[in-house]
Amino acid sequence: MPYRFLLYLTVCSLGTGHALAQAKPAQTRTPDVVYVPTPPEVVAEMLKVANVTSKDVVYDLGSGDGRIVITAAKERGAHGVGIDIDPQRIKEAEENARQAGVTDKVKFLQTDLFETDISEATVVTLYLLPNLNLRLRPKLFKELKPGTRIVSHSFDMGDWKPDQTIDVNGRSVYFWVIPKQPPSGK
């Protein structure tokens, strides 16, 4: 009984269950994609097309080494959250943030991007495979506010046509804005 009470007090002192779920550092499954870093010129274009400013909160889904949110913080003054299921990538991203001097502006969560609340994002970046983008679409429409910008490196969202497509040295960058009303069937 005392152990349960202690556990209860510990959980209560940590905050809500939502916060606990967000911070849960457990790799529950293998990553959906192999990590391939986004080239710096593509990162720059992604942040440019989304018009990222110091007022933004950038969420990078499948953040790898953290380069997108770190660049958003360092060059544009934004805050950022990187989400990756791979503990090695999280360690690498945290070290990169320390080296860049932006640990006050970015954080990295080792969690499943499909199970993480992204509602506070004003910009979402991703470099995932087409089938993952399609799986992610309902979550984007459900959790993101109208006006939230989404930028994808290399892969589109199926029949949800981008507002803009940009070529960066042979690589595609897709840009959407969450509308007031989701397109039918989304």
C-alpha positions as CSV (number, residue, x, y, z in Angstrom):
1,M,0.0,0.0,0.0
2,P,2.7,2.6,0.8
3,Y,4.4,1.9,-2.5
4,R,1.1,2.6,-4.4
5,F,0.7,5.8,-2.5
6,L,4.2,6.9,-3.3
7,L,3.7,6.0,-6.9
8,Y,0.5,8.0,-6.9
9,L,2.3,11.1,-5.4
10,T,5.1,10.8,-7.9
11,V,2.7,10.6,-10.8
12,C,0.7,13.6,-9.5
13,S,3.8,15.7,-9.0
14,L,4.9,15.0,-12.6
15,G,1.7,16.6,-14.0
16,T,-1.1,15.3,-16.2
17,G,-1.2,12.0,-17.9
18,H,-0.9,13.8,-21.2
19,A,2.4,15.2,-20.2
20,L,3.6,11.8,-19.1
21,A,2.5,10.3,-22.5
22,Q,4.4,13.0,-24.3
23,A,7.6,12.4,-22.5
24,K,7.5,8.6,-22.4
25,P,11.0,7.7,-23.8
26,A,10.3,4.2,-25.0
27,Q,10.8,2.8,-28.5
28,T,7.7,0.8,-28.9
29,R,8.4,-0.4,-32.4
30,T,11.1,-0.1,-35.1
31,P,11.1,3.2,-37.1
32,D,8.8,3.3,-40.2
33,V,11.6,4.8,-42.3
34,V,15.3,4.5,-42.6
35,Y,17.0,7.8,-41.5
36,V,18.1,9.9,-44.5
37,P,19.1,13.4,-43.6
38,T,17.5,16.3,-45.4
39,P,20.2,18.4,-47.3
40,P,20.8,21.9,-45.8
41,E,19.6,23.6,-49.0
42,V,16.3,21.7,-48.7
43,V,16.0,22.6,-45.0
44,A,16.5,26.2,-45.9
45,E,13.8,26.1,-48.6
46,M,11.3,24.3,-46.3
47,L,11.7,27.0,-43.7
48,K,11.5,29.7,-46.3
49,V,8.3,28.4,-48.0
50,A,6.6,28.0,-44.6
51,N,7.7,31.6,-43.8
52,V,9.0,30.4,-40.4
53,T,9.5,33.3,-37.9
54,S,10.3,33.7,-34.2
55,K,6.5,33.4,-33.5
56,D,6.3,29.8,-34.8
57,V,6.5,26.5,-33.1
58,V,7.9,24.0,-35.7
59,Y,7.2,20.3,-35.2
60,D,9.4,17.9,-37.2
61,L,7.8,14.5,-37.5
62,G,10.6,11.9,-37.8
63,S,13.2,14.5,-36.8
64,G,16.3,12.4,-37.2
65,D,19.4,14.4,-36.1
66,G,17.2,17.5,-35.4
67,R,18.5,19.7,-38.2
68,I,15.2,21.2,-39.2
69,V,14.1,22.4,-35.8
70,I,17.6,23.4,-34.9
71,T,17.9,25.5,-38.0
72,A,14.5,27.0,-37.4
73,A,15.6,28.0,-33.9
74,K,19.1,29.2,-34.8
75,E,18.3,31.1,-38.1
76,R,14.7,32.1,-37.6
77,G,14.2,32.3,-33.8
78,A,11.4,29.8,-33.8
79,H,10.8,27.2,-31.1
80,G,10.8,23.6,-32.2
81,V,9.9,20.1,-31.2
82,G,11.5,17.1,-32.9
83,I,9.7,13.8,-32.7
84,D,11.5,10.5,-33.5
85,I,11.0,6.9,-32.3
86,D,14.7,6.1,-32.5
87,P,16.6,6.7,-29.3
88,Q,19.9,7.1,-31.2
89,R,18.5,9.9,-33.3
90,I,17.2,11.6,-30.2
91,K,20.6,11.5,-28.5
92,E,22.2,12.9,-31.7
93,A,19.6,15.6,-32.0
94,E,20.0,16.7,-28.4
95,E,23.8,16.9,-28.8
96,N,23.4,18.9,-32.0
97,A,21.1,21.3,-30.2
98,R,23.7,21.8,-27.5
99,Q,26.4,22.4,-30.0
100,A,24.2,24.9,-31.8
101,G,23.3,26.7,-28.6
102,V,19.5,26.3,-29.0
103,T,18.5,24.0,-26.2
104,D,16.3,26.8,-24.8
105,K,14.3,26.8,-28.0
106,V,14.1,23.1,-29.0
107,K,13.2,19.8,-27.4
108,F,13.2,16.3,-28.7
109,L,10.7,13.6,-27.9
110,Q,11.4,9.9,-28.3
111,T,7.9,8.8,-29.1
112,D,5.6,7.6,-31.9
113,L,4.6,10.5,-34.1
114,F,1.2,8.9,-34.6
115,E,0.5,9.0,-30.9
116,T,1.9,12.4,-30.0
117,D,-0.2,15.5,-29.7
118,I,1.0,18.0,-32.3
119,S,-1.8,20.6,-31.8
120,E,0.5,23.3,-30.6
121,A,2.4,23.4,-33.9
122,T,2.1,26.3,-36.3
123,V,4.4,24.6,-38.8
124,V,4.9,20.9,-39.4
125,T,7.8,19.5,-41.4
126,L,8.2,15.9,-42.5
127,Y,10.3,13.6,-44.7
128,L,8.4,10.4,-44.6
129,L,7.2,7.9,-47.2
130,P,4.0,8.4,-49.2
131,N,2.1,5.7,-47.2
132,L,3.0,7.4,-43.9
133,N,2.0,10.8,-45.2
134,L,-1.4,9.4,-46.1
135,R,-1.8,7.7,-42.7
136,L,-0.8,11.1,-41.1
137,R,-3.3,13.2,-43.0
138,P,-6.3,12.5,-40.7
139,K,-4.2,13.4,-37.7
140,L,-3.1,16.7,-39.3
141,F,-6.7,17.7,-40.0
142,K,-7.9,16.6,-36.6
143,E,-5.1,18.2,-34.4
144,L,-3.9,21.3,-36.3
145,K,-5.5,24.6,-36.4
146,P,-6.6,26.2,-39.7
147,G,-3.6,28.2,-41.1
148,T,-1.0,25.7,-39.8
149,R,1.6,25.3,-42.5
150,I,2.9,21.8,-43.5
151,V,6.0,21.2,-45.6
152,S,7.1,17.8,-46.9
153,H,10.5,16.9,-48.4
154,S,10.1,14.6,-51.5
155,F,6.6,13.1,-50.8
156,D,3.1,14.5,-51.3
157,M,-0.2,13.7,-49.7
158,G,-1.9,11.9,-52.4
159,D,-5.0,13.6,-53.7
160,W,-4.6,16.6,-51.3
161,K,-2.9,18.9,-53.7
162,P,-0.2,21.1,-52.4
163,D,-0.5,24.9,-52.4
164,Q,3.0,25.0,-53.8
165,T,5.6,22.6,-55.1
166,I,9.3,23.7,-55.3
167,D,12.2,22.0,-56.9
168,V,15.5,22.3,-55.0
169,N,18.3,20.7,-56.9
170,G,16.1,17.9,-58.2
171,R,14.3,17.4,-54.8
172,S,10.7,18.3,-54.4
173,V,9.4,20.4,-51.5
174,Y,5.6,20.3,-51.0
175,F,3.7,23.0,-49.1
176,W,0.1,23.0,-47.7
177,V,-1.9,25.2,-45.4
178,I,-4.5,23.6,-43.1
179,P,-7.9,25.0,-44.4
180,K,-10.8,26.1,-42.3
181,Q,-12.8,23.1,-43.6
182,P,-10.9,19.8,-44.4
183,P,-11.2,18.7,-48.0
184,S,-14.0,16.2,-48.3
185,G,-13.0,12.6,-47.5
186,K,-10.0,13.6,-45.3
